[in-house]
Every structure is written in C-alpha cells, then in structure tokens.
Amino acid sequence: MGGFSVSGYGPERGTMSKLFARDSLARRLDWPILLCTLALSVIGSALVYSATRNRTELVGDDPYAYVLKHVMNVGIGIALMIGTVWLGHRTLRTAVPILYGVSVFLVLLVLTPLGTTINGAHAWLDLGGLSLQPSEFVKITIILGMAMLLAARVDAGDREYPDHRTVVQALGLAAVPIMITMLMPDLGSVMVMAMIVLGVLLASGASNRWILGLLGTGAAGALAVWQLGVLDDYQIARFAAFANPALDPSGVGYNTNQARIAIGSGGLTGAGLGNGSQTTGQFVPEQQTDFIFTVAGEELGFLGAGLIIVLLGVVLWRACRIARETTELYGTIVAAGIIAWFAFQAFENIGMCLGIMPVAGLPLPFVSYGGTSMFAVWIAIGLLQSIRVQRPMSA
C-alpha cells in the first residue's frame, strides 16, 4: 500500500485499520450523488427498453437486447467507478502522462481505417465487434492533465495562482486532442471539451484575461470553421434547421420537429411507459441515444422529465460542494471540469430535444444508451467520490 491512505495523509495520522475502516469510507462517500446517478441509470434503462423494444432492425427477435446491454454497461461503469475510488485521484495524477498519451493515440486511430462512421460522425473505433468512442475518455484526460499542470506549483505552495506559462502549457495539452477530434469531425465532443477547458480555467484562478481570450478565440475559431468549410454538410444542415425550425420539416428538421411533438404530447403525467405513440410508432430517430429525453417527455410527462432534470441538478450541486470543500487546487479543478462537462452536455442534449439548442449528437449522461459514454461518466463519478473520500479527517 505504501503511503496511500483514504484520508490523503500518511499513516502517521492514524493506523491503517482506522483509515480504511468500512464505516469511515461509507461516511465519506457522497451518497446523494451516488443515489441520484443510480436513479438516473435505472430510469435510463426503462427508457431504453421502451425506445428499442419494437425496433426489430435493432433488437431482432429479442425486445430485451438493448436494455440488457445497457444494464451491462451500467454495471461495468459502476465497477470502473469503484476502481477509480480505490486508486484515488491523487494516484491517477501520477499516471496522467500515460493516460493522456493513450487517449491521444486512440483518437488518432479513429482517423485510420480502423475508424468507423456512426450517425455522420467518424468518431468510433471498430475493435472486432466492439465499438469504442475515444473522445469520451479524452474528456477525462483533459481534465486530469490540465489540473495536474495548473495545480502543481499552487499545491506545492510556490505560487498563489497559475502563471501565464503554466496556462499556455495547459491549453496546449488540451488543444492537441481537441484538434484531432475536430478533424473527425465530432463537433459535439469538441463543444463539450471547450466547456471543460473554460470550467477548468475558471476554477484554477487563472487571470481573467485568459478567460476572455479563450472566449474570443472560441468565437473566432467557430467563425473560421464555418467559413473554411471544415464542417460536413449534415452538420451545417443541423445548424440551419436550428436557426429556422420551419426549414425542411420532412428532411433536416424532421428529428427536432418529431422530438418536440413527442415531448409536447406527454402533458403532466405522460402516456405511460411503453404507451407513447411517437415512441411506439418510431417517429423519432436515435431515440435510445441522442433523443432519449423525448421518451421521458412523452411517456413520463412533465413530472418524469422534470425528475431527470432534478436528479442531474442534485449531482451538479453536490459536485460543486465537493469542489468547494476540498483543500487542494488539484481536486477543485478536477471537480470543476466534471461539473462543466456534465452541465453543458445535459443542457445541450435536453436543449436539442426541446429545440432550444442545435442537434449535436451528445448522449444524456447516465440515461442514454452507449457503452463508452456510460463508462466515462461513471469514472468521473469515481473521481468526485475520491476527492471527497480523501479530504482531511477534520473536513
């Protein structure tokens, strides 16, 4: 075990048996986060089943095929969370160079013949029947890598805030996988990564000039991407449909129009699980992944869909408490990066279903079907729990 301890201090602060006592660990876990994420995964399982049970092109003769895979993904994700808590975010800090290198290598592989295209995004690896989306893991390594650089001298007591050179290094670290992801192109993941970078910088205490400069650079970069034709035609069409909802309702605007119809038909309590006409009629494409919130809106109504938002809100609230209460800048930055990730991705996913955000192909955390995305969000929960668990005993 070496000098590792649950409290984050060496054995001199108490016996190993006391530091690893079961009641001590259980008391330190953030149970509201754990219970809310479990509840979201249970709700997601029910919604995935309702969205896929009649889609024979997906499930064949087994209506439970997708929901069983979804439950298995949740189970693997929880196991990854437990492993992350056991290792600890501080232990992972020492492994950041390796984790970062592996994640960049994987996203580069997507640009080779091993990469496959799903729903217009060339963002997946086909590993002998196993589909992997490396950009989901990049979100984690960007958070850990930037936190390691920005907090190093501050946590050591050498500086009060990260200096300009350190900020440049951190931005360079994030820029490499972001640029590769843009080449896929996977615009949705790039948007999430940009929000993560912004959240990390805000939490690090870096000069406000960097924040303003990053916002300005982002706006200029978005304009350049549009003007230089980096985006694929289907991505441009999605933005055009967002700007003009009446544009081609049977074509590019079909998804969002059907999504709004499904949510609007749910009323207060919904049609009941499995009874939604839009869902059973298969009018909304990709309903088990990107548009799963429409199933909640139609079949669980305003109350059920609102419950999902409340549960996500509790997760973000507790994550903010963890970020505020930790005594090290590294933990604060990691928690802030996760908060920015979850908040933006949830807002974008729900927003595109409601028509207030452009369609970007992002899953709803803990709810949507998808293996890599499920693994990544549960690892992030493991990081949050580790930060809380390894607080000083007096905190």
N, C-alpha and C positions, 0 to 999 in steps of 0.2 A: 504493500500500500504506500510505502514511502511516507512523505509528509502530508499527503492528502487528507482532508477532513471535511465532513459535511458542513461544518461551520465556516470553512475557509481559513481557519487558523491551524497552526501546528498542534501536535499532541501536548505541547506544554500548557495549553489552555484547558486540559481535562483529559481523562482517559479515553482511549479509543472506543471502549464499550459505551461510554456515555455519549460520545459524539455521533455514534452510529446507532444509538438506541432507536427502536422502532417507533416509540411514541414521540421521540424528538423529531424524527423525519416526517412523520404524519402531521405533526403540529405545524411544521414549517411549510408544507405544501400549500399552495393557493387552491383551496377546494372550490371556490366559486368558478375559477377559470376551468378547472378540470370537469366539474359537473356541467357547466354550460357547453363546453366543446363536445362532451359525450352526448348531451341532449341534441345538439345540432347534428351530430353524426347519426343518431337514431332517427331524427326527423328526415334527414337526407336519405337514409335507407328506405323509408316508407315512400318518399317522393320518387326515388329512382325506380322502385318497383312499379309504382303507378305509371310512370312515364315510359317504361320499357315492356311491360307485360304483354301488350298487344302488338308490339313491333316485331313481327316474325322475321323480318330481314336482319334484325339484330340478335334476337334470342333463339330463333329457330322454333323448336317444339317445346322448349323449356322456358316458361314465363319467369322463372326464378333465376335465370342465368346471370343477368346483370346485377341483381341485388345481392346475390351470393358473392360475386366478385367484389362488389362494393364493400360488403361486410368484411371480406378478407383483407381488402386494402386498409380499412379502418383498423383491423386487428394488427396488421403489420405496422401501421403508423403509430399505434399506441406502444408497440414493442420498441420502435425507434425512439419514441419519447422517453421511455423508461431507460433505455441505453444512454440517451443524452444526459438525463439527470444523473445517472450513475457515473458517467465520465466527468461531467461538470463543465460549465462554460469556460472555466479557467484552464482546465486541461486541454480543451479544444483550442484555446488561444495559442498554445504552443504548436498545434498542428495546422494552423491556418495556412502557412505556405504550401503544405502538401494538399490540403483540401482545395485551395484556390487553384493550384496547378491542375489538379484532376478535373475540376469543374470547367476550366477554360479548355482543356483538352477535349472534354465531352462535347461542348458546344461547337468546337471546331470540327469534330467528327460529323456533325449534322450537315456541314457543307460538303461532305464527301458522298460517294454513292451509298453509304450506309444511312444517310438521312432520308426520311420519307415525309410526304406532304399529307396533312390531315386538315380538312376544313380550310384549305387555302394556305395554311401556314406550313412552310418547310422547316419544322421545328422539332422533329421527332427522330429518334434512332430506332431502327428495327434490329433488335438483337435476337434473332432466331425465334420469332413469335412474341417476344417481349418488347413492348413499345415503351420508350423512355423519353421524357422531355427534359433535357439537361438544364434548360433555362430556369426551371423551378428550383434546382439546387444552387444555381448561380445567385439567386436572391439571398440565400443563406450565407454563401461565402463572401458576397459583397458586404453584408452586414458585419460579419466577423472580421474580415480583412480591414475594412475602414475603421472599425472600433479598435482593433489592435494598434493601428498606426496612430490614430488620433489621441488615444488614451495613454500611450506608452510613457511619455515624459510627464504627463499630468499626474498619473497614478504613482509615478516614481518620486513626485514632489519637486521635479526640476522646473516646471512651469505651471502657471495657473490656467492657461488656455493653450490649445494647439497653435503653433506658429504657422506662418504662411507656407513655409517649405513643407511642413507635415501635411497641410491641407492639399497642396499640389500633389504630393505622393498618394494621398488617399483618393483623390479624384482620378488620378492616372490609373490606380488599381481598379476602380470601378469602370473606367472608360473602356478598357480592353474587352471584357465580356459584353458590355452594352453594345459596342460597335459590331461585334460578331453577331449578336442577336438581331441587330438591325438588318444585317445582310441576309437573314434567313428568308423573308423578313417576318419577324414576330413583334408587331407593333405593340400589342397588348402587354407583353412581358417587358418591353422597353419602357413603357409608361410606368409600370409598377417599379422597375428598377430606378427610374428617375425620381420617383416619390420617395423611395428608400434613401437614396443619396441625400435628398433635401432634408428628410427627417433626421438622418444621422448627423448632418452638419449642424442643424438647429440644436440638437441635444449636446453636441460636443463643445459648445461655447465658442465656436469659430467666429471670426469677425463678421459683422452683418454685411460687409462689402462682398464677402464670398457668397452669401445667400442671394443678394441682389444680382451679383454677377452670374450666378448659376441660373436664376430665373430668366435673366436677359439672354443668356446663351441658349437656354432651352427654347425660348420663343424664336430666336434667330435660327436655331437648328431645325425646328419644326417647319419654318418657312422654307429653308433651304431644301429639306427633304421633299416638300411638296413641289417646289419649283424644278428640282433636278430629276424628278421622276423616279425616285427611289422606291416609292410605294407601288405595289401591284394594283392592277385595275380594280380588283374586288375590294381593296382597302379604300381606294378613292371613292368607289361607289357607296361604301358604307357611310363615309363622312357626308357625301352628297345627300343620302337618304336621311341622315340625322338633321342636316340643315333644312331639308324640305321633306317633311313626313309624307306629303302627298305625292312625292316622286315615285313613279312606277310601283304602285301598291301590289301588283302581282309579280313583281320581279325583285329588285334590290331592296324595296321597302317591305317585302312580304313578311319577313321574320318579325320585325318590330311591330307591324300592324297586328299580326296574329297574337303576339305576346300581350299587347295592350288589351285586345279583345278578351283573351283568357283571364287576365287579372281583373278586368272590369266586370266580368260576368260572375265573379266569386261572391260579390256582396260582402256582408258582415261575417257570415259563418262558413261560406263556401258550399259547394255541391256535395261534399263528402269525398273521402279518399276513394279514388277509382271511379268516380261518377262524373268527372268533368268532361263535357262534350268536346272541348278543344283538345284535351289531352287524349281521350279515348279515340277521337277522330284523327289524331296525328296531324293536326294542322300546324303545330309549332315545331320547327326543325330543331335538332340538337337539344331536346327538352331535358334529357338526363344530365347534361353538362352545362353549357353556357346559359340555357334558358330554364333552369330548374326552378327558379323563383316563380315562374308562371304557373307551375303545377301547384305550388303553395297558394298563390293568389286565387286560382280558380277553385281548388278543391278544399282548401282550409280557410279561405276567405281572408278578410282584413285581419281578423284575430289571429289566425295561424301564421300569415305572412308577417304580421306585426311581432309575433312571438320570436320569429327568427331574427328580426332586427334587434329586439330587446336582448336576446341572448348574445348576439355579436357585440352589442353595446356594453354588456357586462364584461365580456372578455377584454375589450379595449380599456374599460375603466380600471379593471384590476391590473392590466398590463401597465397602465400609467402609474398606478400606485407602486408597482414593483420598480419601475424606472426611477421614481422619485425617492424611494426609501433605501435603495442600495447605496453603499458608501464608497463605491469606486466608479470612476467615469466609464470604464470599460463596460460594466454591467448596464449602466444607464444608456449608453449608446446602443448596445445590442437590443435592449428592450425597446428603445425609441425606433430603431429600424424595423422591428417586428410590428410595432404599432402602425407605422406609416404604411407598411406592406398590407396588413390586414384591412386597415381603414379604407385605403384607396381601392383595393381590389374588390372589397364588398360593395363600396359605393358605386364603382364602375359596373359591376355585374348587375346589381339591383337597378341602377340607373338606366342601363341599356334595355332592361325589360320594361321599364316604365316610359321609355322614350326620352329621358332627360340627359342621356349620355350616348355617344356613338357606340355601335357594336364593335367590341374589341376582342372577343373570344377568350374571356377570362372566366375561370370557374368561381363559384361562390365557396369561400373557404369552409371546409368541414361538411358541406352539404352536397356539392356537385360530385358526380361520378368522375373518377380519374385516379389512377394509381400514383403517378409521380407527384401530382399536386397534393394528394392526401398525405403522402409520406413527408413532403416538405413542411406542411403546416403543423403536423404533429411534432416534427423535430423542433420547429420554432416554439411550440408549447413546452417542449423539454428544456429549451434554453431559458425560457421565462421561469419555469419551476426551479431550474438550477440556480438562477440569480437569486431567487427568494430563499431557497434552501441554504445557500452558502452565505447568507448575511451573518454578521457578528451575532453572538448569543444575546447581547444586550439590546439588539434592534427589535 
